[in-house]
Amino acid sequence: MYEIILSLIHFSAYKYLKDIDFDTENHIGMLLTQTSTVVAGWKQIASKYGMDKLKIKSLGNDPEPGKRTLEYLVSRNPNLTVYDFCKTLKEHDIGRLDIVDALRGHLSVSS
């Protein structure tokens, strides 16, 4: 019983993606914008979270499609936690460990 109480005391709530700071949000947007044949980019993330194909195509002309994708994620999924977003980024077909590393310090709300 004592261990359960201690673990509850030390538990921190997961931070929502919408609550990350401005600099981190910009950094993640820039990372998403970078394209590679090895890892997924903003198009794959947008598709994974349900953005329709026409919207994805129109973002191709935007100078900051990664940032726009992140804005879409936050607006369409206001309860998306950084933790759950990182789980998606770590999936085999996404493989964005660079973004996971950038978000590592933002997983939970400071107590």
N, CA, C and O atoms as CSV, one atom per row, in Angstrom:
chain,resi,resn,atom,element,x,y,z
A,1,MET,N,N,0.826,-1.190,0.000
A,1,MET,CA,C,0.000,0.000,0.000
A,1,MET,C,C,0.875,1.260,0.000
A,1,MET,O,O,0.589,2.211,-0.728
A,2,TYR,N,N,1.924,1.271,0.801
A,2,TYR,CA,C,2.819,2.414,0.912
A,2,TYR,C,C,3.475,2.716,-0.429
A,2,TYR,O,O,3.614,3.882,-0.798
A,3,GLU,N,N,3.891,1.657,-1.182
A,3,GLU,CA,C,4.525,1.861,-2.482
A,3,GLU,C,C,3.564,2.490,-3.480
A,3,GLU,O,O,3.972,3.314,-4.300
A,4,ILE,N,N,2.287,2.107,-3.418
A,4,ILE,CA,C,1.298,2.669,-4.329
A,4,ILE,C,C,1.137,4.164,-4.072
A,4,ILE,O,O,1.075,4.959,-5.010
A,5,ILE,N,N,1.071,4.537,-2.806
A,5,ILE,CA,C,0.929,5.955,-2.464
A,5,ILE,C,C,2.145,6.740,-2.934
A,5,ILE,O,O,2.005,7.836,-3.478
A,6,LEU,N,N,3.339,6.187,-2.728
A,6,LEU,CA,C,4.551,6.872,-3.182
A,6,LEU,C,C,4.566,7.037,-4.693
A,6,LEU,O,O,4.948,8.094,-5.196
A,7,SER,N,N,4.155,6.010,-5.420
A,7,SER,CA,C,4.166,6.123,-6.876
A,7,SER,C,C,3.147,7.149,-7.343
A,7,SER,O,O,3.388,7.825,-8.343
A,8,LEU,N,N,2.025,7.292,-6.663
A,8,LEU,CA,C,1.044,8.313,-7.023
A,8,LEU,C,C,1.570,9.714,-6.746
A,8,LEU,O,O,1.291,10.647,-7.500
A,9,ILE,N,N,2.327,9.861,-5.671
A,9,ILE,CA,C,2.905,11.158,-5.333
A,9,ILE,C,C,3.897,11.597,-6.401
A,9,ILE,O,O,3.967,12.779,-6.736
A,10,HIS,N,N,4.662,10.655,-6.936
A,10,HIS,CA,C,5.699,10.981,-7.914
A,10,HIS,C,C,5.181,11.015,-9.352
A,10,HIS,O,O,5.923,11.362,-10.271
A,11,PHE,N,N,3.920,10.660,-9.547
A,11,PHE,CA,C,3.370,10.655,-10.893
A,11,PHE,C,C,3.193,12.083,-11.394
A,11,PHE,O,O,2.675,12.942,-10.680
A,12,SER,N,N,3.624,12.325,-12.610
A,12,SER,CA,C,3.387,13.616,-13.266
A,12,SER,C,C,2.470,13.359,-14.452
A,12,SER,O,O,2.606,12.346,-15.138
A,13,ALA,N,N,1.557,14.252,-14.689
A,13,ALA,CA,C,0.641,14.112,-15.814
A,13,ALA,C,C,1.394,14.347,-17.123
A,13,ALA,O,O,2.336,15.137,-17.186
A,14,TYR,N,N,0.955,13.641,-18.164
A,14,TYR,CA,C,1.553,13.853,-19.474
A,14,TYR,C,C,1.174,15.232,-19.999
A,14,TYR,O,O,0.046,15.691,-19.819
A,15,LYS,N,N,2.119,15.874,-20.642
A,15,LYS,CA,C,1.899,17.200,-21.232
A,15,LYS,C,C,1.198,17.028,-22.579
A,15,LYS,O,O,1.485,16.094,-23.328
A,16,TYR,N,N,0.287,17.930,-22.868
A,16,TYR,CA,C,-0.362,17.932,-24.175
A,16,TYR,C,C,0.562,18.574,-25.198
A,16,TYR,O,O,1.330,19.483,-24.884
A,17,LEU,N,N,0.473,18.084,-26.423
A,17,LEU,CA,C,1.296,18.630,-27.500
A,17,LEU,C,C,1.028,20.126,-27.674
A,17,LEU,O,O,1.937,20.887,-28.005
A,18,LYS,N,N,-0.202,20.539,-27.456
A,18,LYS,CA,C,-0.561,21.959,-27.596
A,18,LYS,C,C,0.131,22.838,-26.549
A,18,LYS,O,O,0.165,24.059,-26.700
A,19,ASP,N,N,0.677,22.239,-25.501
A,19,ASP,CA,C,1.281,22.996,-24.410
A,19,ASP,C,C,2.804,23.100,-24.475
A,19,ASP,O,O,3.429,23.619,-23.549
A,20,ILE,N,N,3.408,22.608,-25.568
A,20,ILE,CA,C,4.862,22.757,-25.673
A,20,ILE,C,C,5.186,24.221,-25.957
A,20,ILE,O,O,4.372,24.954,-26.520
A,21,ASP,N,N,6.376,24.628,-25.563
A,21,ASP,CA,C,6.751,26.027,-25.732
A,21,ASP,C,C,6.988,26.380,-27.203
A,21,ASP,O,O,7.188,25.509,-28.048
A,22,PHE,N,N,6.958,27.672,-27.474
A,22,PHE,CA,C,7.054,28.204,-28.835
A,22,PHE,C,C,8.321,27.734,-29.553
A,22,PHE,O,O,8.258,27.311,-30.707
A,23,ASP,N,N,9.465,27.805,-28.877
A,23,ASP,CA,C,10.730,27.411,-29.511
A,23,ASP,C,C,10.739,25.934,-29.875
A,23,ASP,O,O,11.202,25.559,-30.952
A,24,THR,N,N,10.233,25.100,-28.984
A,24,THR,CA,C,10.180,23.663,-29.264
A,24,THR,C,C,9.221,23.379,-30.414
A,24,THR,O,O,9.512,22.560,-31.286
A,25,GLU,N,N,8.088,24.053,-30.409
A,25,GLU,CA,C,7.119,23.878,-31.490
A,25,GLU,C,C,7.748,24.242,-32.838
A,25,GLU,O,O,7.578,23.512,-33.814
A,26,ASN,N,N,8.463,25.350,-32.898
A,26,ASN,CA,C,9.135,25.745,-34.141
A,26,ASN,C,C,10.187,24.730,-34.555
A,26,ASN,O,O,10.308,24.397,-35.734
A,27,HIS,N,N,10.945,24.240,-33.588
A,27,HIS,CA,C,11.986,23.246,-33.878
A,27,HIS,C,C,11.372,21.960,-34.438
A,27,HIS,O,O,11.873,21.397,-35.412
A,28,ILE,N,N,10.289,21.506,-33.817
A,28,ILE,CA,C,9.619,20.288,-34.287
A,28,ILE,C,C,9.066,20.519,-35.693
A,28,ILE,O,O,9.160,19.640,-36.549
A,29,GLY,N,N,8.497,21.684,-35.927
A,29,GLY,CA,C,7.993,22.013,-37.264
A,29,GLY,C,C,9.086,21.972,-38.315
A,29,GLY,O,O,8.872,21.473,-39.420
A,30,MET,N,N,10.262,22.496,-37.975
A,30,MET,CA,C,11.391,22.469,-38.923
A,30,MET,C,C,11.862,21.038,-39.171
A,30,MET,O,O,12.175,20.668,-40.302
A,31,LEU,N,N,11.911,20.237,-38.105
A,31,LEU,CA,C,12.315,18.839,-38.271
A,31,LEU,C,C,11.326,18.081,-39.155
A,31,LEU,O,O,11.732,17.284,-40.000
A,32,LEU,N,N,10.036,18.329,-38.962
A,32,LEU,CA,C,9.020,17.671,-39.789
A,32,LEU,C,C,9.138,18.082,-41.247
A,32,LEU,O,O,8.861,17.282,-42.141
A,33,THR,N,N,9.545,19.318,-41.498
A,33,THR,CA,C,9.655,19.823,-42.860
A,33,THR,C,C,10.798,19.138,-43.618
A,33,THR,O,O,10.723,18.968,-44.834
A,34,GLN,N,N,11.843,18.752,-42.904
A,34,GLN,CA,C,12.982,18.092,-43.549
A,34,GLN,C,C,12.529,16.770,-44.162
A,34,GLN,O,O,11.839,15.979,-43.519
A,35,THR,N,N,12.919,16.546,-45.387
A,35,THR,CA,C,12.553,15.307,-46.068
A,35,THR,C,C,13.749,14.385,-46.160
A,35,THR,O,O,14.901,14.819,-46.199
A,36,SER,N,N,13.443,13.109,-46.192
A,36,SER,CA,C,14.492,12.097,-46.268
A,36,SER,C,C,13.882,10.827,-46.837
A,36,SER,O,O,12.677,10.602,-46.723
A,37,THR,N,N,14.704,10.013,-47.441
A,37,THR,CA,C,14.224,8.724,-47.931
A,37,THR,C,C,14.234,7.676,-46.826
A,37,THR,O,O,13.677,6.590,-46.986
A,38,VAL,N,N,14.865,8.003,-45.712
A,38,VAL,CA,C,15.018,7.036,-44.617
A,38,VAL,C,C,13.907,7.164,-43.576
A,38,VAL,O,O,13.451,6.155,-43.036
A,39,VAL,N,N,13.468,8.387,-43.289
A,39,VAL,CA,C,12.451,8.609,-42.261
A,39,VAL,C,C,11.252,9.348,-42.851
A,39,VAL,O,O,11.348,9.982,-43.902
A,40,ALA,N,N,10.136,9.255,-42.161
A,40,ALA,CA,C,8.912,9.914,-42.611
A,40,ALA,C,C,8.998,11.420,-42.398
A,40,ALA,O,O,9.672,11.899,-41.487
A,41,GLY,N,N,8.314,12.139,-43.242
A,41,GLY,CA,C,8.249,13.588,-43.122
A,41,GLY,C,C,6.857,14.041,-42.752
A,41,GLY,O,O,6.031,13.251,-42.295
A,42,TRP,N,N,6.609,15.303,-42.950
A,42,TRP,CA,C,5.336,15.886,-42.561
A,42,TRP,C,C,4.155,15.233,-43.265
A,42,TRP,O,O,3.085,15.106,-42.671
A,43,LYS,N,N,4.325,14.812,-44.532
A,43,LYS,CA,C,3.218,14.197,-45.271
A,43,LYS,C,C,2.742,12.911,-44.605
A,43,LYS,O,O,1.540,12.675,-44.483
A,44,GLN,N,N,3.686,12.084,-44.178
A,44,GLN,CA,C,3.328,10.823,-43.540
A,44,GLN,C,C,2.673,11.055,-42.178
A,44,GLN,O,O,1.734,10.351,-41.806
A,45,ILE,N,N,3.171,12.041,-41.442
A,45,ILE,CA,C,2.588,12.369,-40.139
A,45,ILE,C,C,1.166,12.905,-40.351
A,45,ILE,O,O,0.237,12.504,-39.649
A,46,ALA,N,N,1.005,13.798,-41.307
A,46,ALA,CA,C,-0.317,14.367,-41.594
A,46,ALA,C,C,-1.304,13.266,-41.972
A,46,ALA,O,O,-2.435,13.250,-41.487
A,47,SER,N,N,-0.886,12.368,-42.819
A,47,SER,CA,C,-1.743,11.266,-43.235
A,47,SER,C,C,-2.082,10.348,-42.058
A,47,SER,O,O,-3.224,9.915,-41.903
A,48,LYS,N,N,-1.092,10.066,-41.248
A,48,LYS,CA,C,-1.283,9.192,-40.079
A,48,LYS,C,C,-2.354,9.747,-39.143
A,48,LYS,O,O,-3.108,8.986,-38.538
A,49,TYR,N,N,-2.419,11.072,-39.026
A,49,TYR,CA,C,-3.388,11.706,-38.138
A,49,TYR,C,C,-4.653,12.169,-38.864
A,49,TYR,O,O,-5.421,12.962,-38.318
A,50,GLY,N,N,-4.878,11.681,-40.090
A,50,GLY,CA,C,-6.159,11.869,-40.747
A,50,GLY,C,C,-6.350,13.102,-41.598
A,50,GLY,O,O,-7.482,13.427,-41.956
A,51,MET,N,N,-5.279,13.799,-41.933
A,51,MET,CA,C,-5.436,14.945,-42.823
A,51,MET,C,C,-5.796,14.421,-44.212
A,51,MET,O,O,-5.192,13.464,-44.696
A,52,ASP,N,N,-6.780,15.051,-44.848
A,52,ASP,CA,C,-7.203,14.560,-46.161
A,52,ASP,C,C,-6.140,14.867,-47.225
A,52,ASP,O,O,-5.328,15.780,-47.078
A,53,LYS,N,N,-6.177,14.085,-48.283
A,53,LYS,CA,C,-5.143,14.154,-49.325
A,53,LYS,C,C,-5.065,15.521,-50.008
A,53,LYS,O,O,-3.978,15.979,-50.360
A,54,LEU,N,N,-6.205,16.165,-50.192
A,54,LEU,CA,C,-6.208,17.482,-50.831
A,54,LEU,C,C,-5.476,18.507,-49.966
A,54,LEU,O,O,-4.713,19.322,-50.484
A,55,LYS,N,N,-5.703,18.471,-48.659
A,55,LYS,CA,C,-5.022,19.387,-47.740
A,55,LYS,C,C,-3.517,19.098,-47.732
A,55,LYS,O,O,-2.704,20.023,-47.738
A,56,ILE,N,N,-3.154,17.817,-47.718
A,56,ILE,CA,C,-1.731,17.445,-47.759
A,56,ILE,C,C,-1.089,17.981,-49.034
A,56,ILE,O,O,0.013,18.530,-49.001
A,57,LYS,N,N,-1.779,17.820,-50.145
A,57,LYS,CA,C,-1.244,18.303,-51.422
A,57,LYS,C,C,-1.073,19.824,-51.401
A,57,LYS,O,O,-0.069,20.341,-51.890
A,58,SER,N,N,-2.048,20.538,-50.840
A,58,SER,CA,C,-1.955,21.996,-50.800
A,58,SER,C,C,-0.819,22.475,-49.894
A,58,SER,O,O,-0.232,23.529,-50.139
A,59,LEU,N,N,-0.511,21.712,-48.860
A,59,LEU,CA,C,0.610,22.082,-47.987
A,59,LEU,C,C,1.961,21.942,-48.674
A,59,LEU,O,O,2.960,22.492,-48.212
A,60,GLY,N,N,1.987,21.210,-49.770
A,60,GLY,CA,C,3.226,21.053,-50.523
A,60,GLY,C,C,3.775,22.374,-51.033
A,60,GLY,O,O,4.972,22.488,-51.297
A,61,ASN,N,N,2.915,23.371,-51.173
A,61,ASN,CA,C,3.325,24.700,-51.639
A,61,ASN,C,C,3.657,25.647,-50.494
A,61,ASN,O,O,4.133,26.759,-50.725
A,62,ASP,N,N,3.413,25.223,-49.282
A,62,ASP,CA,C,3.667,26.068,-48.105
A,62,ASP,C,C,5.159,26.035,-47.781
A,62,ASP,O,O,5.773,24.970,-47.850
A,63,PRO,N,N,5.756,27.174,-47.430
A,63,PRO,CA,C,7.188,27.165,-47.084
A,63,PRO,C,C,7.483,26.445,-45.764
A,63,PRO,O,O,8.626,26.067,-45.509
A,64,GLU,N,N,6.455,26.253,-44.921
A,64,GLU,CA,C,6.644,25.576,-43.637
A,64,GLU,C,C,5.600,24.476,-43.435
A,64,GLU,O,O,4.781,24.562,-42.519
A,65,PRO,N,N,5.622,23.450,-44.276
A,65,PRO,CA,C,4.586,22.419,-44.160
A,65,PRO,C,C,4.657,21.638,-42.845
A,65,PRO,O,O,3.626,21.172,-42.359
A,66,GLY,N,N,5.830,21.487,-42.269
A,66,GLY,CA,C,5.952,20.794,-40.991
A,66,GLY,C,C,5.259,21.546,-39.871
A,66,GLY,O,O,4.585,20.952,-39.029
A,67,LYS,N,N,5.430,22.845,-39.870
A,67,LYS,CA,C,4.775,23.682,-38.863
A,67,LYS,C,C,3.267,23.640,-39.033
A,67,LYS,O,O,2.535,23.541,-38.049
A,68,ARG,N,N,2.796,23.715,-40.274
A,68,ARG,CA,C,1.349,23.650,-40.541
A,68,ARG,C,C,0.779,22.285,-40.140
A,68,ARG,O,O,-0.347,22.196,-39.651
A,69,THR,N,N,1.552,21.243,-40.348
A,69,THR,CA,C,1.112,19.905,-39.939
A,69,THR,C,C,0.970,19.837,-38.428
A,69,THR,O,O,-0.009,19.291,-37.918
A,70,LEU,N,N,1.929,20.381,-37.718
A,70,LEU,CA,C,1.870,20.397,-36.263
A,70,LEU,C,C,0.661,21.203,-35.783
A,70,LEU,O,O,-0.018,20.795,-34.841
A,71,GLU,N,N,0.391,22.333,-36.417
A,71,GLU,CA,C,-0.783,23.141,-36.076
A,71,GLU,C,C,-2.067,22.341,-36.301
A,71,GLU,O,O,-3.003,22.416,-35.505
A,72,TYR,N,N,-2.100,21.579,-37.389
A,72,TYR,CA,C,-3.251,20.732,-37.686
A,72,TYR,C,C,-3.435,19.683,-36.580
A,72,TYR,O,O,-4.542,19.474,-36.084
A,73,LEU,N,N,-2.351,19.042,-36.213
A,73,LEU,CA,C,-2.426,18.006,-35.169
A,73,LEU,C,C,-3.000,18.562,-33.878
A,73,LEU,O,O,-3.865,17.946,-33.256
A,74,VAL,N,N,-2.520,19.717,-33.485
A,74,VAL,CA,C,-2.963,20.332,-32.233
A,74,VAL,C,C,-4.433,20.741,-32.316
A,74,VAL,O,O,-5.180,20.567,-31.353
A,75,SER,N,N,-4.851,21.285,-33.460
A,75,SER,CA,C,-6.242,21.732,-33.572
A,75,SER,C,C,-7.213,20.559,-33.689
A,75,SER,O,O,-8.320,20.619,-33.153
A,76,ARG,N,N,-6.817,19.509,-34.372
A,76,ARG,CA,C,-7.699,18.353,-34.558
A,76,ARG,C,C,-7.652,17.360,-33.402
A,76,ARG,O,O,-8.584,16.582,-33.201
A,77,ASN,N,N,-6.565,17.396,-32.653
A,77,ASN,CA,C,-6.364,16.453,-31.543
A,77,ASN,C,C,-5.921,17.213,-30.299
A,77,ASN,O,O,-4.783,17.046,-29.861
A,78,PRO,N,N,-6.789,18.046,-29.713
A,78,PRO,CA,C,-6.365,18.882,-28.580
A,78,PRO,C,C,-5.902,18.084,-27.360
A,78,PRO,O,O,-5.174,18.612,-26.518
A,79,ASN,N,N,-6.309,16.839,-27.257
A,79,ASN,CA,C,-5.902,16.003,-26.122
A,79,ASN,C,C,-4.736,15.076,-26.460
A,79,ASN,O,O,-4.428,14.159,-25.699
A,80,LEU,N,N,-4.092,15.315,-27.592
A,80,LEU,CA,C,-2.926,14.519,-27.967
A,80,LEU,C,C,-1.768,14.875,-27.052
A,80,LEU,O,O,-1.348,16.030,-26.982
A,81,THR,N,N,-1.259,13.879,-26.356
A,81,THR,CA,C,-0.143,14.135,-25.455
A,81,THR,C,C,1.178,14.012,-26.207
A,81,THR,O,O,1.262,13.365,-27.251
A,82,VAL,N,N,2.190,14.640,-25.661
A,82,VAL,CA,C,3.537,14.521,-26.223
A,82,VAL,C,C,3.945,13.049,-26.213
A,82,VAL,O,O,4.566,12.563,-27.158
A,83,TYR,N,N,3.590,12.344,-25.137
A,83,TYR,CA,C,3.911,10.919,-25.013
A,83,TYR,C,C,3.303,10.121,-26.174
A,83,TYR,O,O,4.001,9.335,-26.815
A,84,ASP,N,N,2.011,10.319,-26.448
A,84,ASP,CA,C,1.359,9.578,-27.523
A,84,ASP,C,C,1.911,9.970,-28.893
A,84,ASP,O,O,2.050,9.122,-29.774
A,85,PHE,N,N,2.223,11.243,-29.069
A,85,PHE,CA,C,2.826,11.688,-30.317
A,85,PHE,C,C,4.184,11.011,-30.513
A,85,PHE,O,O,4.515,10.580,-31.617
A,86,CYS,N,N,4.958,10.921,-29.445
A,86,CYS,CA,C,6.265,10.251,-29.515
A,86,CYS,C,C,6.112,8.770,-29.839
A,86,CYS,O,O,6.922,8.214,-30.580
A,87,LYS,N,N,5.090,8.128,-29.296
A,87,LYS,CA,C,4.844,6.717,-29.628
A,87,LYS,C,C,4.600,6.557,-31.121
A,87,LYS,O,O,5.093,5.612,-31.737
A,88,THR,N,N,3.845,7.474,-31.699
A,88,THR,CA,C,3.597,7.448,-33.145
A,88,THR,C,C,4.900,7.671,-33.911
A,88,THR,O,O,5.181,6.973,-34.886
A,89,LEU,N,N,5.682,8.635,-33.470
A,89,LEU,CA,C,6.949,8.940,-34.146
A,89,LEU,C,C,7.924,7.774,-34.112
A,89,LEU,O,O,8.766,7.643,-35.000
A,90,LYS,N,N,7.817,6.928,-33.095
A,90,LYS,CA,C,8.723,5.792,-32.956
A,90,LYS,C,C,8.283,4.568,-33.756
A,90,LYS,O,O,9.036,3.601,-33.867
A,91,GLU,N,N,7.078,4.597,-34.311
A,91,GLU,CA,C,6.597,3.457,-35.088
A,91,GLU,C,C,7.541,3.184,-36.252
A,91,GLU,O,O,8.180,4.090,-36.787
A,92,HIS,N,N,7.609,1.917,-36.628
A,92,HIS,CA,C,8.554,1.466,-37.656
A,92,HIS,C,C,8.420,2.246,-38.965
A,92,HIS,O,O,9.429,2.591,-39.579
A,93,ASP,N,N,7.196,2.527,-39.397
A,93,ASP,CA,C,7.006,3.212,-40.678
A,93,ASP,C,C,7.219,4.724,-40.598
A,93,ASP,O,O,7.242,5.397,-41.629
A,94,ILE,N,N,7.373,5.262,-39.392
A,94,ILE,CA,C,7.625,6.697,-39.209
A,94,ILE,C,C,9.103,6.928,-38.894
A,94,ILE,O,O,9.790,7.630,-39.636
A,95,GLY,N,N,9.591,6.350,-37.812
A,95,GLY,CA,C,11.015,6.382,-37.481
A,95,GLY,C,C,11.619,7.750,-37.225
A,95,GLY,O,O,12.773,7.986,-37.583
A,96,ARG,N,N,10.865,8.662,-36.610
A,96,ARG,CA,C,11.388,10.012,-36.362
A,96,ARG,C,C,11.939,10.138,-34.946
A,96,ARG,O,O,11.400,10.864,-34.111
A,97,LEU,N,N,13.015,9.420,-34.702
A,97,LEU,CA,C,13.649,9.444,-33.385
A,97,LEU,C,C,14.304,10.788,-33.091
A,97,LEU,O,O,14.505,11.138,-31.928
A,98,ASP,N,N,14.640,11.547,-34.140
A,98,ASP,CA,C,15.192,12.886,-33.930
A,98,ASP,C,C,14.161,13.790,-33.246
A,98,ASP,O,O,14.508,14.591,-32.378
A,99,ILE,N,N,12.904,13.656,-33.642
A,99,ILE,CA,C,11.847,14.457,-33.023
A,99,ILE,C,C,11.547,13.953,-31.621
A,99,ILE,O,O,11.298,14.745,-30.712
A,100,VAL,N,N,11.571,12.645,-31.444
A,100,VAL,CA,C,11.378,12.069,-30.104
A,100,VAL,C,C,12.447,12.617,-29.165
A,100,VAL,O,O,12.141,13.004,-28.038
A,101,ASP,N,N,13.688,12.654,-29.616
A,101,ASP,CA,C,14.777,13.198,-28.790
A,101,ASP,C,C,14.524,14.667,-28.444
A,101,ASP,O,O,14.775,15.095,-27.317
A,102,ALA,N,N,14.032,15.432,-29.410
A,102,ALA,CA,C,13.761,16.855,-29.172
A,102,ALA,C,C,12.620,17.054,-28.178
A,102,ALA,O,O,12.562,18.075,-27.492
A,103,LEU,N,N,11.718,16.086,-28.101
A,103,LEU,CA,C,10.565,16.186,-27.201
A,103,LEU,C,C,10.773,15.503,-25.851
A,103,LEU,O,O,9.913,15.588,-24.974
A,104,ARG,N,N,11.886,14.841,-25.684
A,104,ARG,CA,C,12.131,14.043,-24.477
A,104,ARG,C,C,11.919,14.830,-23.184
A,104,ARG,O,O,11.379,14.280,-22.225
A,105,GLY,N,N,12.315,16.059,-23.130
A,105,GLY,CA,C,12.160,16.859,-21.924
A,105,GLY,C,C,10.782,17.489,-21.761
A,105,GLY,O,O,10.560,18.288,-20.852
A,106,HIS,N,N,9.859,17.124,-22.649
A,106,HIS,CA,C,8.521,17.726,-22.647
A,106,HIS,C,C,7.415,16.695,-22.452
A,106,HIS,O,O,6.250,16.973,-22.739
A,107,LEU,N,N,7.767,15.515,-21.970
A,107,LEU,CA,C,6.774,14.449,-21.849
A,107,LEU,C,C,5.744,14.702,-20.763
A,107,LEU,O,O,4.569,14.378,-20.934
A,108,SER,N,N,6.169,15.270,-19.664
A,108,SER,CA,C,5.233,15.434,-18.552
A,108,SER,C,C,5.200,16.880,-18.068
A,108,SER,O,O,6.119,17.664,-18.302
A,109,VAL,N,N,4.107,17.198,-17.385
A,109,VAL,CA,C,3.922,18.521,-16.805
A,109,VAL,C,C,4.801,18.618,-15.579
A,109,VAL,O,O,4.836,17.694,-14.766
A,110,SER,N,N,5.505,19.710,-15.433
A,110,SER,CA,C,6.366,19.907,-14.263
A,110,SER,C,C,5.511,19.949,-13.013
A,110,SER,O,O,4.428,20.535,-12.992
A,111,SER,N,N,6.029,19.309,-11.966
A,111,SER,CA,C,5.248,19.293,-10.724
A,111,SER,C,C,5.597,20.467,-9.836
A,111,SER,O,O,5.034,20.609,-8.751
